[in-house]
Structure formats: structure tokens, C-alpha cells
Amino acid sequence: MTKATIWRTTVLTLFPEMFPGPLGVSLAGKALASGLWALEARDIRDSATDRHRSVDDTPAGGGPGMVLRADVLAAAIDAADSGPDQPKDRPGNRPRLLMSPRGRPLTQSRVMELANGPGPLIVCGRFEGVDQRVIAARGLEEVSIGDYVLSGGEIAAMALIDACVRLLPGVMGKPGSSLEESFSDGLLEYPQYTRPQEFEGQPIPEVLVSGDHAKVAAWRLAEAEALTRARRPDLWAAKNSGQKPPKSTTKG
Ligand code: SAH
């Protein structure tokens, strides 16, 4: 990727001051500072039109809390997609995500797709969520980071951005380290060890210090398979329904 086409994400939020937050430190932060990716946090409230700059209102039909207004959010999305950073010939030609507990759960394969694209526009909900009509009108893809409810979409957006950014070329310390980790091949990662050789009476497994790379690879695959089978029968079943059983593809 060249500088002209760096991965650039726009976040629409009521709390732009939350960004870059944790994305500003460590590998993601260094990559942000050096221009390997870009982050624009836009305040949804800037698109409010009334005197009080209101962005939310009470739910139609009654009930607790407040709902983000469709007109304000649509205006915020339109303003973001006509900004100077957007290609004039294809405005809005990027994924538009809405962080939402009702969304499709985020997976590593969706993260990979998003990391390979131009970088998404991400809407962060607050309160009881957003007016349903803006979701269809602006083609928002609802994305969940898990079956629990956060108070806002910002932390969910940060999780998604972090997962994407670490896959961008030049961001991770070692190229290829993302290829072997959890989920990349439908398995959880094998256990990791480092010095000291013995910790509170527990040695590092013999095979890992044997220097026999084929044996190490076979041990890691067996551990990854056992872990996945025990902890995530859903992943194990999905892996085995999509391809031949791992045993027949095992090398070494
Ligand atoms: N009343 C809503 C929850 C609103 S939580 C419901 O029951 O579905 C407020 C905002 O936090 C949401 O609009 C969304 O943007 C964000 N959020 C909460 N939980 C989330 C999750 N698991 N994944 C992604 N975003 C989430």
C-alpha cells in the first residue's frame, strides 16, 4: 500500500475525545504516528440542526432512555463522506458499519476483509441505540463484538480498529506472526512459553526445546486442535464441516 491509499477509518461518535485513546499507544500508535494508517473521529453533534444541538429524543412507543435521531446521524454520515479525504469520484465507497449488539458477531475473517479494504466508516451508538430508519437509508452493516451490552459503540469500534490495524503491512513487529495465531486457520492458538526454562517447578515442554522443527509444528497443531475441541466446539465443528478432518492434512 502506498501513502496515497493508506487505510483510513472515520468514526462518528458523540465522544470524539475518546480517540485515538488506546489506539495511540504501542504498535498501533506508532503506526498511526508514522502515517501507516489514519483515524478521523467526527462529532455527531456537529450535524445537529436545532438550537440546543440535540442528537437524541425519546423512543417512539415509549420506554426508557433516548434514541439517536435518524436525521442527525444521516447528516453526519453524509458530511463524513463528502469530506476532503474522500475520493470525489466515488464518495462513500467504503464499508459503513454500525457498532451494535444486534449485529453479526465480528470474526477474524471479517477483520481481514476490512483490513484489506479502504478502511470503514464506523458509527458508534449511544443510549438505547439509533433510529432504525437511518440503518437502511445509509446502508449500515451492524457489527457486534460479543453477546453483552456496552454503554456506547466507541470501545467496540476501538476493538474492531485495533484488530484491523495490527494486520496492516508494516504495523506488526514480525510479518507472518498474524498467520499462525488464533482463528487464522479456524483453530485457537497453541500454548506459548518463554524463558525461564523452569517456572515454579514447571519446565517448558521438552519438545519445544528439542530444536526439531517438524516435531514442534506437530506438537503445536495437536495442542491447538485439542484446545479448540475442548473450549470451542463451535469453531471445531465449523472447521471440520468446511474441509477434510485435520488429521488427514497434518504434515510432520
Ligand atoms: N438498547 C440496545 C443497546 C444499546 S447500547 C439493545 O438492547 O440492543 C448503546 C450502544 O452501544 C449501541 O448503540 C452500540 O453502538 C454500542 N454497543 C453496545 N453493545 C455492543 C456490542 N456488543 N457490540 C457492538 N456495539 C455495542
py3Dmol code that shows the C-alpha trace and the ligand (Angstrom):
import py3Dmol

protein = """\
ATOM      1  CA  MET A   1       0.000   0.000   0.000  1.00  0.00           C
ATOM      2  CA  THR A   2       1.234   3.465  -0.812  1.00  0.00           C
ATOM      3  CA  LYS A   3       0.782   6.569   1.272  1.00  0.00           C
ATOM      4  CA  ALA A   4      -1.961   7.803  -1.043  1.00  0.00           C
ATOM      5  CA  THR A   5      -4.113   4.786  -0.281  1.00  0.00           C
ATOM      6  CA  ILE A   6      -3.409   4.197   3.373  1.00  0.00           C
ATOM      7  CA  TRP A   7      -6.051   2.523   5.481  1.00  0.00           C
ATOM      8  CA  ARG A   8      -8.164   5.369   6.774  1.00  0.00           C
ATOM      9  CA  THR A   9     -11.077   4.989   9.148  1.00  0.00           C
ATOM     10  CA  THR A  10     -13.688   7.553  10.130  1.00  0.00           C
ATOM     11  CA  VAL A  11     -15.509   7.204  13.437  1.00  0.00           C
ATOM     12  CA  LEU A  12     -18.783   9.025  14.070  1.00  0.00           C
ATOM     13  CA  THR A  13     -19.264   9.471  17.788  1.00  0.00           C
ATOM     14  CA  LEU A  14     -20.677  11.785  20.427  1.00  0.00           C
ATOM     15  CA  PHE A  15     -17.322  11.493  22.201  1.00  0.00           C
ATOM     16  CA  PRO A  16     -14.544  12.161  19.679  1.00  0.00           C
ATOM     17  CA  GLU A  17     -12.199  12.929  22.571  1.00  0.00           C
ATOM     18  CA  MET A  18     -12.131   9.177  23.318  1.00  0.00           C
ATOM     19  CA  PHE A  19      -9.974   8.712  20.178  1.00  0.00           C
ATOM     20  CA  PRO A  20      -7.305   7.637  19.472  1.00  0.00           C
ATOM     21  CA  GLY A  21      -7.210   6.644  23.161  1.00  0.00           C
ATOM     22  CA  PRO A  22      -5.711   3.164  23.431  1.00  0.00           C
ATOM     23  CA  LEU A  23      -5.119   3.145  19.662  1.00  0.00           C
ATOM     24  CA  GLY A  24      -2.485   5.846  20.223  1.00  0.00           C
ATOM     25  CA  VAL A  25      -0.034   3.587  22.065  1.00  0.00           C
ATOM     26  CA  SER A  26       2.192   0.615  21.261  1.00  0.00           C
ATOM     27  CA  LEU A  27       2.326  -0.781  17.722  1.00  0.00           C
ATOM     28  CA  ALA A  28      -0.960   0.760  16.536  1.00  0.00           C
ATOM     29  CA  GLY A  29       0.025   4.140  17.970  1.00  0.00           C
ATOM     30  CA  LYS A  30       3.471   4.109  16.374  1.00  0.00           C
ATOM     31  CA  ALA A  31       1.926   3.149  13.056  1.00  0.00           C
ATOM     32  CA  LEU A  32      -0.633   5.950  13.420  1.00  0.00           C
ATOM     33  CA  ALA A  33       2.096   8.475  14.192  1.00  0.00           C
ATOM     34  CA  SER A  34       4.152   7.326  11.210  1.00  0.00           C
ATOM     35  CA  GLY A  35       1.210   7.532   8.814  1.00  0.00           C
ATOM     36  CA  LEU A  36       0.686   3.820   8.128  1.00  0.00           C
ATOM     37  CA  TRP A  37      -2.991   4.338   8.862  1.00  0.00           C
ATOM     38  CA  ALA A  38      -5.229   7.289   9.670  1.00  0.00           C
ATOM     39  CA  LEU A  39      -8.070   7.927  12.068  1.00  0.00           C
ATOM     40  CA  GLU A  40     -10.667  10.661  11.853  1.00  0.00           C
ATOM     41  CA  ALA A  41     -13.072  10.984  14.810  1.00  0.00           C
ATOM     42  CA  ARG A  42     -16.048  13.192  13.949  1.00  0.00           C
ATOM     43  CA  ASP A  43     -18.557  14.572  16.408  1.00  0.00           C
ATOM     44  CA  ILE A  44     -22.115  13.563  15.517  1.00  0.00           C
ATOM     45  CA  ARG A  45     -23.307  16.634  17.405  1.00  0.00           C
ATOM     46  CA  ASP A  46     -21.755  18.873  14.715  1.00  0.00           C
ATOM     47  CA  SER A  47     -24.611  17.715  12.475  1.00  0.00           C
ATOM     48  CA  ALA A  48     -27.368  18.723  14.878  1.00  0.00           C
ATOM     49  CA  THR A  49     -29.501  21.492  13.459  1.00  0.00           C
ATOM     50  CA  ASP A  50     -31.610  22.817  16.290  1.00  0.00           C
ATOM     51  CA  ARG A  51     -30.743  25.498  18.777  1.00  0.00           C
ATOM     52  CA  HIS A  52     -29.931  23.017  21.524  1.00  0.00           C
ATOM     53  CA  ARG A  53     -27.791  20.864  19.230  1.00  0.00           C
ATOM     54  CA  SER A  54     -29.861  17.855  20.244  1.00  0.00           C
ATOM     55  CA  VAL A  55     -28.902  14.489  18.818  1.00  0.00           C
ATOM     56  CA  ASP A  56     -31.382  12.217  20.555  1.00  0.00           C
ATOM     57  CA  ASP A  57     -35.025  12.019  21.509  1.00  0.00           C
ATOM     58  CA  THR A  58     -37.406   9.778  23.408  1.00  0.00           C
ATOM     59  CA  PRO A  59     -38.319   6.398  21.877  1.00  0.00           C
ATOM     60  CA  ALA A  60     -41.453   6.286  19.780  1.00  0.00           C
ATOM     61  CA  GLY A  61     -43.903   3.982  21.512  1.00  0.00           C
ATOM     62  CA  GLY A  62     -42.485   4.822  24.912  1.00  0.00           C
ATOM     63  CA  GLY A  63     -39.939   3.115  27.116  1.00  0.00           C
ATOM     64  CA  PRO A  64     -36.776   4.154  28.889  1.00  0.00           C
ATOM     65  CA  GLY A  65     -33.813   6.060  27.535  1.00  0.00           C
ATOM     66  CA  MET A  66     -33.142   8.027  24.389  1.00  0.00           C
ATOM     67  CA  VAL A  67     -32.610   7.163  20.724  1.00  0.00           C
ATOM     68  CA  LEU A  68     -30.141   8.784  18.319  1.00  0.00           C
ATOM     69  CA  ARG A  69     -32.047  10.705  15.676  1.00  0.00           C
ATOM     70  CA  ALA A  70     -32.044   9.438  12.083  1.00  0.00           C
ATOM     71  CA  ASP A  71     -31.813  12.896  10.513  1.00  0.00           C
ATOM     72  CA  VAL A  72     -28.828  13.978  12.596  1.00  0.00           C
ATOM     73  CA  LEU A  73     -26.962  10.719  12.058  1.00  0.00           C
ATOM     74  CA  ALA A  74     -27.687  10.700   8.309  1.00  0.00           C
ATOM     75  CA  ALA A  75     -26.358  14.261   8.050  1.00  0.00           C
ATOM     76  CA  ALA A  76     -23.220  13.229   9.975  1.00  0.00           C
ATOM     77  CA  ILE A  77     -22.643  10.282   7.619  1.00  0.00           C
ATOM     78  CA  ASP A  78     -23.205  12.443   4.529  1.00  0.00           C
ATOM     79  CA  ALA A  79     -20.843  15.106   5.841  1.00  0.00           C
ATOM     80  CA  ALA A  80     -18.158  12.482   6.557  1.00  0.00           C
ATOM     81  CA  ASP A  81     -18.475  11.008   3.088  1.00  0.00           C
ATOM     82  CA  SER A  82     -18.186  14.340   1.333  1.00  0.00           C
ATOM     83  CA  GLY A  83     -15.115  15.356   3.318  1.00  0.00           C
ATOM     84  CA  PRO A  84     -11.816  16.317   1.701  1.00  0.00           C
ATOM     85  CA  ASP A  85     -10.356  12.880   2.431  1.00  0.00           C
ATOM     86  CA  GLN A  86     -12.962  11.131   0.324  1.00  0.00           C
ATOM     87  CA  PRO A  87     -12.379  10.361  -3.341  1.00  0.00           C
ATOM     88  CA  LYS A  88     -14.696  12.666  -5.260  1.00  0.00           C
ATOM     89  CA  ASP A  89     -15.486  10.108  -7.951  1.00  0.00           C
ATOM     90  CA  ARG A  90     -16.726   7.502  -5.534  1.00  0.00           C
ATOM     91  CA  PRO A  91     -17.912   9.184  -2.356  1.00  0.00           C
ATOM     92  CA  GLY A  92     -18.789   6.799   0.416  1.00  0.00           C
ATOM     93  CA  ASN A  93     -17.205   3.853  -1.348  1.00  0.00           C
ATOM     94  CA  ARG A  94     -16.172   2.173   1.863  1.00  0.00           C
ATOM     95  CA  PRO A  95     -17.853  -0.151   4.319  1.00  0.00           C
ATOM     96  CA  ARG A  96     -20.286   1.610   6.623  1.00  0.00           C
ATOM     97  CA  LEU A  97     -20.505  -0.106   9.967  1.00  0.00           C
ATOM     98  CA  LEU A  98     -22.762   0.454  12.942  1.00  0.00           C
ATOM     99  CA  MET A  99     -21.467  -0.985  16.188  1.00  0.00           C
ATOM    100  CA  SER A 100     -24.464  -2.807  17.628  1.00  0.00           C
ATOM    101  CA  PRO A 101     -25.149  -5.734  19.964  1.00  0.00           C
ATOM    102  CA  ARG A 102     -27.719  -6.862  17.380  1.00  0.00           C
ATOM    103  CA  GLY A 103     -25.114  -7.079  14.657  1.00  0.00           C
ATOM    104  CA  ARG A 104     -23.370 -10.065  13.173  1.00  0.00           C
ATOM    105  CA  PRO A 105     -20.578 -11.052  15.589  1.00  0.00           C
ATOM    106  CA  LEU A 106     -17.182  -9.812  14.419  1.00  0.00           C
ATOM    107  CA  THR A 107     -14.838 -12.562  13.232  1.00  0.00           C
ATOM    108  CA  GLN A 108     -11.182 -12.651  12.263  1.00  0.00           C
ATOM    109  CA  SER A 109     -12.160 -13.280   8.634  1.00  0.00           C
ATOM    110  CA  ARG A 110     -14.330 -10.131   8.548  1.00  0.00           C
ATOM    111  CA  VAL A 111     -11.459  -8.268  10.227  1.00  0.00           C
ATOM    112  CA  MET A 112      -9.140  -9.456   7.445  1.00  0.00           C
ATOM    113  CA  GLU A 113     -11.582  -8.253   4.775  1.00  0.00           C
ATOM    114  CA  LEU A 114     -11.889  -4.872   6.475  1.00  0.00           C
ATOM    115  CA  ALA A 115      -8.106  -4.583   6.832  1.00  0.00           C
ATOM    116  CA  ASN A 116      -7.721  -5.314   3.112  1.00  0.00           C
ATOM    117  CA  GLY A 117     -10.239  -2.635   2.135  1.00  0.00           C
ATOM    118  CA  PRO A 118     -10.048   1.163   2.204  1.00  0.00           C
ATOM    119  CA  GLY A 119     -10.963   1.381   5.911  1.00  0.00           C
ATOM    120  CA  PRO A 120     -14.547   1.666   7.158  1.00  0.00           C
ATOM    121  CA  LEU A 121     -16.758   4.448   8.343  1.00  0.00           C
ATOM    122  CA  ILE A 122     -17.895   3.412  11.810  1.00  0.00           C
ATOM    123  CA  VAL A 123     -20.965   4.745  13.607  1.00  0.00           C
ATOM    124  CA  CYS A 124     -20.933   4.490  17.400  1.00  0.00           C
ATOM    125  CA  GLY A 125     -24.341   4.286  19.030  1.00  0.00           C
ATOM    126  CA  ARG A 126     -25.163   5.591  22.495  1.00  0.00           C
ATOM    127  CA  PHE A 127     -28.184   5.498  24.782  1.00  0.00           C
ATOM    128  CA  GLU A 128     -30.767   2.940  23.576  1.00  0.00           C
ATOM    129  CA  GLY A 129     -29.277   2.870  20.087  1.00  0.00           C
ATOM    130  CA  VAL A 130     -30.109   4.580  16.793  1.00  0.00           C
ATOM    131  CA  ASP A 131     -33.339   5.199  14.881  1.00  0.00           C
ATOM    132  CA  GLN A 132     -33.920   2.130  12.694  1.00  0.00           C
ATOM    133  CA  ARG A 133     -34.600   4.205   9.564  1.00  0.00           C
ATOM    134  CA  VAL A 134     -31.052   5.503   9.220  1.00  0.00           C
ATOM    135  CA  ILE A 135     -29.673   1.950   9.188  1.00  0.00           C
ATOM    136  CA  ALA A 136     -31.441   1.145   5.932  1.00  0.00           C
ATOM    137  CA  ALA A 137     -31.249   4.640   4.449  1.00  0.00           C
ATOM    138  CA  ARG A 138     -27.455   4.758   4.726  1.00  0.00           C
ATOM    139  CA  GLY A 139     -26.767   1.040   4.293  1.00  0.00           C
ATOM    140  CA  LEU A 140     -25.202   0.468   7.693  1.00  0.00           C
ATOM    141  CA  GLU A 141     -23.857  -3.022   8.441  1.00  0.00           C
ATOM    142  CA  GLU A 142     -24.464  -3.831  12.096  1.00  0.00           C
ATOM    143  CA  VAL A 143     -21.432  -5.375  13.790  1.00  0.00           C
ATOM    144  CA  SER A 144     -21.310  -6.800  17.309  1.00  0.00           C
ATOM    145  CA  ILE A 145     -18.196  -7.513  19.334  1.00  0.00           C
ATOM    146  CA  GLY A 146     -19.959 -10.027  21.560  1.00  0.00           C
ATOM    147  CA  ASP A 147     -23.102 -11.011  23.396  1.00  0.00           C
ATOM    148  CA  TYR A 148     -23.016  -8.359  26.079  1.00  0.00           C
ATOM    149  CA  VAL A 149     -24.131  -4.728  26.123  1.00  0.00           C
ATOM    150  CA  LEU A 150     -21.707  -1.792  26.283  1.00  0.00           C
ATOM    151  CA  SER A 151     -22.820   1.738  27.065  1.00  0.00           C
ATOM    152  CA  GLY A 152     -21.607   3.007  23.709  1.00  0.00           C
ATOM    153  CA  GLY A 153     -20.104   1.918  20.412  1.00  0.00           C
ATOM    154  CA  GLU A 154     -16.737   3.603  20.953  1.00  0.00           C
ATOM    155  CA  ILE A 155     -14.985   0.775  22.790  1.00  0.00           C
ATOM    156  CA  ALA A 156     -16.432  -1.691  20.277  1.00  0.00           C
ATOM    157  CA  ALA A 157     -15.129   0.480  17.413  1.00  0.00           C
ATOM    158  CA  MET A 158     -11.699   0.594  19.044  1.00  0.00           C
ATOM    159  CA  ALA A 159     -11.649  -3.192  19.317  1.00  0.00           C
ATOM    160  CA  LEU A 160     -12.527  -3.518  15.635  1.00  0.00           C
ATOM    161  CA  ILE A 161      -9.987  -0.897  14.529  1.00  0.00           C
ATOM    162  CA  ASP A 162      -7.251  -2.447  16.673  1.00  0.00           C
ATOM    163  CA  ALA A 163      -7.900  -5.878  15.176  1.00  0.00           C
ATOM    164  CA  CYS A 164      -7.664  -4.415  11.645  1.00  0.00           C
ATOM    165  CA  VAL A 165      -4.668  -2.163  12.204  1.00  0.00           C
ATOM    166  CA  ARG A 166      -2.421  -4.924  13.526  1.00  0.00           C
ATOM    167  CA  LEU A 167      -2.912  -6.730  10.190  1.00  0.00           C
ATOM    168  CA  LEU A 168      -1.835  -3.759   8.057  1.00  0.00           C
ATOM    169  CA  PRO A 169       1.518  -4.101   6.307  1.00  0.00           C
ATOM    170  CA  GLY A 170       4.344  -2.742   8.434  1.00  0.00           C
ATOM    171  CA  VAL A 171       2.387  -2.487  11.682  1.00  0.00           C
ATOM    172  CA  MET A 172       3.260  -5.746  13.440  1.00  0.00           C
ATOM    173  CA  GLY A 173       6.793  -6.366  14.574  1.00  0.00           C
ATOM    174  CA  LYS A 174       7.184  -9.544  12.615  1.00  0.00           C
ATOM    175  CA  PRO A 175       5.474 -10.225   9.292  1.00  0.00           C
ATOM    176  CA  GLY A 176       3.710 -13.558   9.400  1.00  0.00           C
ATOM    177  CA  SER A 177       3.052 -13.557  13.117  1.00  0.00           C
ATOM    178  CA  SER A 178      -0.620 -12.955  12.376  1.00  0.00           C
ATOM    179  CA  LEU A 179      -0.791 -16.005  10.111  1.00  0.00           C
ATOM    180  CA  GLU A 180      -0.344 -18.542  12.878  1.00  0.00           C
ATOM    181  CA  GLU A 181      -2.439 -17.067  15.629  1.00  0.00           C
ATOM    182  CA  SER A 182      -5.886 -17.860  16.955  1.00  0.00           C
ATOM    183  CA  PHE A 183      -8.698 -18.103  14.362  1.00  0.00           C
ATOM    184  CA  SER A 184      -6.470 -17.667  11.298  1.00  0.00           C
ATOM    185  CA  ASP A 185      -6.866 -21.332  10.438  1.00  0.00           C
ATOM    186  CA  GLY A 186     -10.071 -21.925  12.364  1.00  0.00           C
ATOM    187  CA  LEU A 187      -8.174 -23.053  15.466  1.00  0.00           C
ATOM    188  CA  LEU A 188      -7.278 -21.427  18.764  1.00  0.00           C
ATOM    189  CA  GLU A 189      -3.583 -20.839  19.186  1.00  0.00           C
ATOM    190  CA  TYR A 190      -1.274 -23.393  20.826  1.00  0.00           C
ATOM    191  CA  PRO A 191       0.218 -22.528  24.245  1.00  0.00           C
ATOM    192  CA  GLN A 192       3.236 -20.225  24.279  1.00  0.00           C
ATOM    193  CA  TYR A 193       6.306 -20.381  26.523  1.00  0.00           C
ATOM    194  CA  THR A 194       9.434 -18.332  27.037  1.00  0.00           C
ATOM    195  CA  ARG A 195      12.313 -18.147  29.496  1.00  0.00           C
ATOM    196  CA  PRO A 196      12.920 -19.065  32.231  1.00  0.00           C
ATOM    197  CA  GLN A 197      13.286 -22.747  31.362  1.00  0.00           C
ATOM    198  CA  GLU A 198      11.661 -23.631  34.679  1.00  0.00           C
ATOM    199  CA  PHE A 199       8.901 -21.618  36.405  1.00  0.00           C
ATOM    200  CA  GLU A 200       7.701 -22.657  39.875  1.00  0.00           C
ATOM    201  CA  GLY A 201       8.609 -26.234  39.175  1.00  0.00           C
ATOM    202  CA  GLN A 202       7.097 -26.321  35.692  1.00  0.00           C
ATOM    203  CA  PRO A 203       9.540 -26.835  32.832  1.00  0.00           C
ATOM    204  CA  ILE A 204       8.912 -25.730  29.242  1.00  0.00           C
ATOM    205  CA  PRO A 205       7.577 -28.796  27.344  1.00  0.00           C
ATOM    206  CA  GLU A 206      10.535 -30.887  26.211  1.00  0.00           C
ATOM    207  CA  VAL A 207       9.615 -30.858  22.524  1.00  0.00           C
ATOM    208  CA  LEU A 208       9.845 -27.047  22.335  1.00  0.00           C
ATOM    209  CA  VAL A 209      13.487 -27.072  23.378  1.00  0.00           C
ATOM    210  CA  SER A 210      14.369 -30.076  21.209  1.00  0.00           C
ATOM    211  CA  GLY A 211      15.250 -27.968  18.159  1.00  0.00           C
ATOM    212  CA  ASP A 212      13.250 -30.381  15.969  1.00  0.00           C
ATOM    213  CA  HIS A 213      11.062 -28.032  13.908  1.00  0.00           C
ATOM    214  CA  ALA A 214       8.818 -30.738  12.489  1.00  0.00           C
ATOM    215  CA  LYS A 215       8.135 -32.113  15.953  1.00  0.00           C
ATOM    216  CA  VAL A 216       7.468 -28.622  17.278  1.00  0.00           C
ATOM    217  CA  ALA A 217       4.976 -27.978  14.455  1.00  0.00           C
ATOM    218  CA  ALA A 218       3.206 -31.291  15.056  1.00  0.00           C
ATOM    219  CA  TRP A 219       3.017 -30.654  18.813  1.00  0.00           C
ATOM    220  CA  ARG A 220       1.607 -27.154  18.266  1.00  0.00           C
ATOM    221  CA  LEU A 221      -1.023 -28.386  15.830  1.00  0.00           C
ATOM    222  CA  ALA A 222      -2.087 -31.164  18.203  1.00  0.00           C
ATOM    223  CA  GLU A 223      -2.327 -28.695  21.105  1.00  0.00           C
ATOM    224  CA  ALA A 224      -4.285 -26.201  19.003  1.00  0.00           C
ATOM    225  CA  GLU A 225      -6.706 -28.912  17.931  1.00  0.00           C
ATOM    226  CA  ALA A 226      -7.174 -30.219  21.480  1.00  0.00           C
ATOM    227  CA  LEU A 227      -7.750 -26.711  22.853  1.00  0.00           C
ATOM    228  CA  THR A 228     -10.228 -25.845  20.128  1.00  0.00           C
ATOM    229  CA  ARG A 229     -12.143 -29.081  20.563  1.00  0.00           C
ATOM    230  CA  ALA A 230     -12.352 -28.608  24.352  1.00  0.00           C
ATOM    231  CA  ARG A 231     -13.062 -24.882  24.536  1.00  0.00           C
ATOM    232  CA  ARG A 232     -14.794 -24.024  21.291  1.00  0.00           C
ATOM    233  CA  PRO A 233     -16.803 -26.926  19.905  1.00  0.00           C
ATOM    234  CA  ASP A 234     -18.498 -24.374  17.625  1.00  0.00           C
ATOM    235  CA  LEU A 235     -15.193 -23.475  15.931  1.00  0.00           C
ATOM    236  CA  TRP A 236     -14.172 -27.113  15.781  1.00  0.00           C
ATOM    237  CA  ALA A 237     -17.427 -28.129  14.095  1.00  0.00           C
ATOM    238  CA  ALA A 238     -17.201 -25.231  11.635  1.00  0.00           C
ATOM    239  CA  LYS A 239     -13.643 -26.133  10.716  1.00  0.00           C
ATOM    240  CA  ASN A 240     -14.487 -29.759  10.173  1.00  0.00           C
ATOM    241  CA  SER A 241     -17.587 -29.082   8.143  1.00  0.00           C
ATOM    242  CA  GLY A 242     -15.705 -26.810   5.778  1.00  0.00           C
ATOM    243  CA  GLN A 243     -12.807 -29.096   4.977  1.00  0.00           C
ATOM    244  CA  LYS A 244     -11.336 -32.556   5.483  1.00  0.00           C
ATOM    245  CA  PRO A 245     -10.660 -33.553   9.081  1.00  0.00           C
ATOM    246  CA  PRO A 246      -7.364 -32.001  10.205  1.00  0.00           C
ATOM    247  CA  LYS A 247      -5.741 -35.414  10.728  1.00  0.00           C
ATOM    248  CA  SER A 248      -5.600 -36.138   7.023  1.00  0.00           C
ATOM    249  CA  THR A 249      -3.977 -32.784   6.299  1.00  0.00           C
ATOM    250  CA  THR A 250      -1.444 -32.926   9.121  1.00  0.00           C
ATOM    251  CA  LYS A 251       2.153 -32.640   7.989  1.00  0.00           C
ATOM    252  CA  GLY A 252       5.173 -33.707  10.002  1.00  0.00           C
TER     253      GLY A 252
END
"""
ligand_1 = """\
26
SAH
N -30.717 -0.951 23.569
C -29.720 -1.564 22.765
C -28.342 -1.421 23.403
C -27.779 -0.045 23.264
S -26.177 0.052 23.927
C -30.033 -3.056 22.631
O -30.601 -3.621 23.550
O -29.676 -3.650 21.603
C -25.611 1.565 23.243
C -24.676 1.450 22.063
O -23.506 0.747 22.459
C -25.212 0.702 20.881
O -25.963 1.525 20.037
C -23.922 0.229 20.200
O -23.385 1.228 19.350
C -22.974 0.018 21.367
N -22.852 -1.380 21.769
C -23.330 -1.942 22.893
N -23.032 -3.243 22.965
C -22.335 -3.551 21.853
C -21.774 -4.751 21.340
N -21.844 -5.903 21.982
N -21.136 -4.689 20.144
C -21.054 -3.537 19.469
N -21.579 -2.362 19.897
C -22.219 -2.361 21.073
"""
view = py3Dmol.view(width=600, height=400)
view.addModel(protein, "pdb")
view.setStyle({"model": 0}, {"cartoon": {"style": "trace"}})
view.addModel(ligand_1, "xyz")
view.setStyle({"model": 1}, {"stick": {}})
view.zoomTo()
view.show()
